[in-house]
Amino acid sequence: MTRTGSPISKRLAVAFLAVTLLLSACDSAEERAEAHFQAGMAHLEEGDVERALIEFRNVFKLNGRHKEARLTFARLERERGNIPVAYSQYLRLVEQYPDNLEGQRSLAELALETGNWEDVRRHGSVAAELAPDDIGIASINNTLAYTDAVRIGDAASVDFTVHTAREMIKAHPELMSARQVVIDHLVRDEDWDSVLTETAAALAIAPKQESLYGIRLRALQELNEPDEIENLLRQMAQLFPDDEGVEQLLVQHYIDRDNLDAAEQMLRAEVDPQSEDYPPIQRLIAFLAKYRSTDAAIAELDTIIARNGADIPKLKTVRATLKFNAGGTQAAIAEMRDLLEDSERNIQTRESEVELARMLFQVGATDEAKALINKVLAEDPTQVEALKLKASWLIDKGATGDAIVLLREALGQTPRDPQLMTLMAHAHEQNGDRELMGEMLALATEMSRNAPAETLRYARFLIAADDPEIAERVLIDALRQDPEQPELLFLLGEVYLRLQDWDRAQTVQQSISDLDTPEARRLANELKAHMLAAQERTSDLTTFLDKLANDPEFGLPADIALIRTLLAQGEPEAAFARLDQLLEGDPDSLPVRMVKARALAGEGNGTEAEQLYRAILKDHPDTTQAWVLLHALLSEQNRPDQARKALSDALAALPDNPDLLMLQAAEHERAGDMDQAIAVYEKLYPLSNRSLVVANNLASLLTTHRTDDKSLQRAQVLARRLRGTRIPVFQDTYGWIAYRLGNYEEAVGYLEPAAQAIPDHPLVLYHLGKVYAAVGRTEEARRAYQAALATDIPLSITPSLETEIERINAAETPGQ
């Protein structure tokens, strides 16, 4: 019998067998990977890219370092336009094979296309080391150098890199990166004729590069070549048939040239009566409603509905909305009720119910409207338009936290909706989060692609936040897309006035004037008047207004502005002569009579002013300003009973007028009737569109003159909007509420600047003293109380001040 081997030799044999098997498996995996690679290449030869890509993915599962498979996979994805995947594949390749020229060059090219300058720098430098004589790589690095020079304002380097690009083009006309440098430089220099020449040369090489058409279009717009613009847009529509934006640009071009027939013809050509595609119908109806008439749009809808076109309930909803907006409110609501009666519960039914709710809100049927929205959201909690409406009413009633929750849900459904972002900004404003408000307004502007409404809203926010330079950039970005928006230009001009940049303000003013429409001319003249006033060129301003006053297009508004200027310059005789001249022509002119009454009061002719105000109110009892000014005149004359009588008469005529209610609340405050003042402010708050001033006054009264928890909670809700404020009276209110809530350190941060800004207001000083005492700053508290007493303003807090000082003194001398 043969002896078996020892245990050690057995273990060695097993180990050897395992290694052998392992090596065999490795060889097998590599061989299988290579087999998949070859199969993929075979599919490519047959033109089957999808199956080839599957085979290459199988290669990576077996051999993640297969260079040729990785390169081929990356090339294919790049050719298919799947740039992120191609980029990641090339990155993986150069991580494994840093010296791979194709990978480094491709990464530099893709980074250049996407504007990722750091990756251009990284991969471009490696590629240049690998292939120092490669003209394509040299051009990429020259483009990077040009971009760096532009960014830091190095004119000499800019000129050098542009010259280098031109030399490269001479030797290699196909070099698009070099051509892009030259074209960008010409655009920055606004050399539009040369831009056309260079883009034409580039398009001869790359006829489907969309960005070149966009640049060419801008050049033609700057050169005011409408026929060439039309030809280019037609060419683009043929080259890019799936790009709806090009067709819309062409339609808008026809509209801008008053060729409405051509625009309508294009839009009608897109409508297929048998198709379920709704957007073309929507565009046609919107065009007809805006540029033809509401009746024409409704007639078109009737025609489409009669032939059983796409989505009849949606079309009927649009028709009712058009009727509603044209003034047929009850008929439109009746149509919507008929449409929804016994309707099937589906997505379109809910959309129609939301539209009906919108109508009901506008006619004041808020309870029914809210019930409809709640019904929709009970069935579909993600219905975006319903969420918008509910968030709006929650914001209005101060439930901003609940509104923000709904808006976040809606943004989850449509994350690029500018209207949602604007609503979110409004909620943050009500909540006092101005930083978040600004972020949302910025996003709304970005998502709307710098649409005028969103841009104006964000720019005004920036101006109010004392960021005119950022506001300038935002407005210029919007004007690049639509340079003929007079409101955007006007606000840009106001920014330049704020910056005292008179030359650019003058340029903007001229741009508005060149638009040559009645609204543009009005804004241009208004901006010029503002500029002359800001420069204190009073004589030029008077001459300018006098010229406008004699222009039939501007007439009365310019006359009134001139009269006010004359009064401000101390020339009452000239002002009254002009007023009397105007009244000779139109004795019943309400604006002129109002200006004369104010002028009489301002010049000390109180009796005549009062007579004129009363005469005006006899003819026009609903003239709020006349009531307010009469009340002010009687108060200044120390005739309180008659002032109160005038206010009472005014409220009898206009019981819900915000300006009059504001006066009534102030009267109650002066009389010491704080509960009545609070009641009036509560009524006034929703009527005043939730005015910040009203919110502040109401919150201040609730916390200064009441001590119950309910009033404090109400004041806390109102004061959220004051968070972060720099206005001293608002700082006092917010700081005092923070004190009442026990947030002493936060209260100090608001009350200190408030007291510094208004150091002679005893109530502010008293509030500051209380918060100093709460944080243990006893000596500063005493000084604040003593400063409040020293103001000699009689207030109900005087005994409290004396008590607080005595308490501090007693605490310092406990033995007494």
Secondary structure by P-SEA (a helix, b strand, c coil): cbbbbcaaaaaaaaaaaaaaaaaaaaaaaaaaaaaaaaaaaaaaaacaaaaaaaaaaaaaaacccaaaaaaaaaaaaaaacaaaaaaaaaaaaaaaccccaaaaaaaaaaaaaacaaaaaaaaaaaaaaaccccaaaaaaaaaaaaaaaaaacaaaaaaaaaaaaaaaaaaccccaaaaaaaaaaaaaacaaaaaaaaaaaaaaacccaaaaaaaaaaaaaaaccaaaaaaaaaaaaaaccccaaaaaaaaaaaaaacaaaaaaaaaaaaccccccccaaaaaaaaaaaccccaaaaaaaaaaaaaaccccaaaaaaaaaaaaaaacaaaaaaaaaaaaaccccccaaaaaaaaaaaaaaaaacaaaaaaaaaaaaaaacccaaaaaaaaaaaaaaacaaaaaaaaaaaaaaaccccaaaaaaaaaaaaaacaaaaaaaaaaaaaaaacccaaaaaaaaaaaaaacaaaaaaaaaaaaaaaccccaaaaaaaaaaaaaacaaaaaaaaaaaaaacccaaaaaaaaaaaaaaaaaacaaaaaaaaaaaaaacccccaaaaaaaaaaaaaaccaaaaaaaaaaaaaaccccaaaaaaaaaaaaaacaaaaaaaaaaaaaaacccaaaaaaaaaaaaaaacaaaaaaaaaaaaaaaccccaaaaaaaaaaaaaacaaaaaaaaaaaacccccccaaaaaaaaaaaaaccccaaaaaaaaaaaccccccccaaaaaaaaaaaaaacaaaaaaacaaaaaaaccccaaaaaaaaaaaaaacaaaaaaaaaaaaaaccccccaaaaaaaaaaaaaaaacccc
